Amino acid sequence: MIEAMMSVETSFFRDWKPFEHFRTVTLPNLLLARKEKQSFRILCCGVSTGQEAYSLALLLRQASELLGACDPQILGVDIADGAVTRAQKGVYSQFEAQSGLPIQMLMSGFEKIGDAQWRIKDILRAGIEFKSWNLLDELYPLGAFDVVFCRNVLTFFDQETKIKVLGRVSRLLSDDGALYLGVSETTASISPNFMPIAPEIGVFGVHRPDRPATQSLAAGAWPPHAQSSAKESA
Ligand SMILES: C[S@@+](CC[C@H](N)C(=O)[O-])C[C@H]1O[C@@H](n2cnc3c(N)ncnc32)[C@H](O)[C@@H]1O
């Protein structure tokens, strides 16, 4: 019944620009800051049938030289059990695969099954878990995260629920972490716990009003490697 009432509409690399921001700014900056750590965790809230999580996995694979010893993990949660089951299977129709996936990524990340279906390769699935979870419940059992995607989900909630959910999401995030909302969604006038980074594409950094400000690495200048190697060689 829940699924019948809700839109689970999604696609690979939906809206593209936030994924480009993640690839070029957030990911390299956060990984650089976590050079000594082995964990890097991303939460996809309202992950639907999984395309958002697999899009991120494809980008992480491309960034393998930045990852070093880091073992990234992606957790996708959704209230719709049927969507979660589909996400776990990682099988998409030709139409779904063609909606947003660059052809090279389709060919390298998926295997064709039958005439018109594509299954995500095991190597990409390895660091991803999908769970049924209601965002209106407590979120702390999910653990701590460096990046949260919560795209095109808040739209289902009234103002009071948005305030509650964004407050809980902010507590899961690292101080320098990033929140990705849908391109037409915002934290403005809803939560004091976030500051705009690239609000026109739904990117926000964590803001703790009760603590000294931390620079969100999603706002960092790119490429940080070039800057540090220039400094080192000076
Ligand atoms: C429009 S889809 C967005 C999918 C994906 N994030 C994207 O942007 O392409 C919204 C998803 O949010 C999920 N959702 C809505 N309310 C939820 C809740 N209370 N807890 C968890 N998921 C929820 C729906 O089941 C649906 O799959």
The ligand as an ORCA input file, in Angstrom:
! r2SCAN-3c Opt
* xyz 0 1
  C      11.182      9.856     -5.811
  S      12.047      8.546     -5.061
  C      13.680      9.185     -5.066
  C      14.700      8.131     -5.343
  C      16.141      8.641     -5.427
  N      16.569      9.187     -4.152
  C      16.291      9.665     -6.514
  O      16.375     10.869     -6.228
  O      16.283      9.283     -7.681
  C      11.607      8.763     -3.340
  C      11.887      7.525     -2.503
  O      11.718      7.892     -1.123
  C      11.150      6.795     -0.452
  N      10.537      7.235      0.816
  C       9.467      8.043      0.983
  N       9.182      8.167      2.296
  C      10.101      7.450      2.965
  C      10.333      7.187      4.345
  N       9.540      7.683      5.307
  N      11.370      6.402      4.689
  C      12.191      5.874      3.724
  N      12.010      6.074      2.403
  C      10.985      6.856      2.026
  C      10.118      6.270     -1.480
  O       9.753      4.924     -1.200
  C      10.888      6.406     -2.789
  O      11.570      5.241     -3.149
*
